[in-house]
Amino acid sequence: MNVGFVSLGCSKNLLDTEMTIGLFKNNNFKIVNDPSNADIIVINTCGFIEPAKEEAINTILEMAEYKKDKCKFLIVMGCLVERYKQELIKAIPEVDLFIKYSEYENIWEQIESILGKANTKSNTKLDFMDRVVTTGENFAYLRIGEGCSNNCTYCAIPYIRGKYISRKIEDILEEAKMLANSGIKELIVIAQDTTKYGIDLYGEPKLADLLDELCKIDGIKWIRFLYAYPETINDELLEVIKRNEKICKYFDIPIQHISDKVLKRMNRQSDGKSIRNLIKKIRNEIPEAIIRTTVMVGFPGETKEDFDELYQFVKDAKFDRLGAFSYSKEDGTPAARIKIQVHPMTKKSRYNKIMELQQQISKEVSNKYIGKELEVLLEERSFDGKYYIARSYMDVPDIDGVIFVNCEDENLEGEFINVKITKVQDYDLIAEKI
């Protein structure tokens, strides 16, 4: 039977999808990209915020249309199912099987319950070593922990994925070596909070040690880590980043806000002063560092003064990359019970103001690179064939911009070359091969 997959949400969710693809493949199913050719369609859902829930529901209904033709079984798994399984069963009877995140331990037994036991079982568990990488030949995500114990008052992740659980260093390194042997050149280390890695398992943060070990793996050219919470970025981690050429000087630090009052209501572990000091320290010690952050507007009780402080901070800090989102009221979270909710139109206005400001900052930041040389990874040809689409250490796939390299050489996909930046185009850069 042919199986098609749709993966929604974050990169951490994508890892579950890749392991599920591997599970089907090891049990003699054929994986297809076109849902119209699939006998089975599997959708891995996100349930983090309201827009993600809406996207998941719409995708399920869209895929359900294929049951009128070739598709025999529709399976829905993931975070949305973890939160709303019973409601979904009643609302969307076209789905043959809903699998909660907490039911992944016996995922294959559930799948067999609707498919029968006709296939030879080589494995029945989700396994990182059996995953099928879906992000191409150049990079892969490396998940080092699951769940979250930060308990931010707006976030539903602890209710969906549970407390933070670190993977053993040995298991992570085994997977990383497997990825390197398969030709992967860049590892993107992820968890809900990468800087908390190891505290539950070893009694202290171990991200610095893990990065040191990953740097020893042959074949890996770039290593970067995402979702680094500010309060756990320490001197040891900065030293490891400074001395290892393989580690991209890229910091993804979700600060969410700068107002102490708002940060306290969010139950964040950092305050405005410590965030400001950290940004200053990183830039002093690693001048070439790229700093990306995310901020939230419209959190319950956010006053005009709170927002003005955030706006001024963003203006002063001049982040290389910044994403903003409006607060979303999530079922069961402490923030949802706060009585002083910000009006939707106010949230939208504040969001627009921040993004307009960051657009100006991004142009200013990008213009600094005109005339500079960078090492880039050529990933693919542009549609018109005139350029290679590339990334530098400054660019995370599918999040940041790209670099269009004017280069006529053939068959350079997957190669690292040096380029000179010649022009800025919105959030992207134009370059020439040196």
RABELQUI-V382831 format. One record per helix or strand of 3 or more residues. SS is the DSSP state (2 for helix, 1 for strand). FROM is the first residue (numbers start at 1). LEN is the number of residues. If there is no record, write none. Layout:
BEGIN
ss->[SS & SS]
from->[FROM & FROM]
len->[LEN & LEN]
END
This chain:
BEGIN
ss->[1 & 2 & 1 & 2 & 1 & 2 & 1 & 2 & 1 & 2 & 2 & 1 & 2 & 2 & 1 & 2 & 2 & 2 & 1 & 2 & 2 & 1 & 2 & 2 & 1 & 2 & 1 & 2 & 2 & 1 & 1 & 1 & 1 & 1]
from->[2 & 11 & 30 & 35 & 40 & 50 & 73 & 79 & 97 & 101 & 128 & 139 & 157 & 169 & 186 & 194 & 199 & 207 & 222 & 230 & 235 & 250 & 260 & 272 & 290 & 304 & 321 & 334 & 344 & 373 & 387 & 403 & 416 & 428]
len->[6 & 16 & 3 & 3 & 6 & 19 & 6 & 13 & 4 & 15 & 3 & 5 & 5 & 13 & 5 & 3 & 4 & 8 & 4 & 3 & 9 & 3 & 6 & 14 & 8 & 14 & 6 & 4 & 24 & 9 & 5 & 4 & 10 & 6]
END
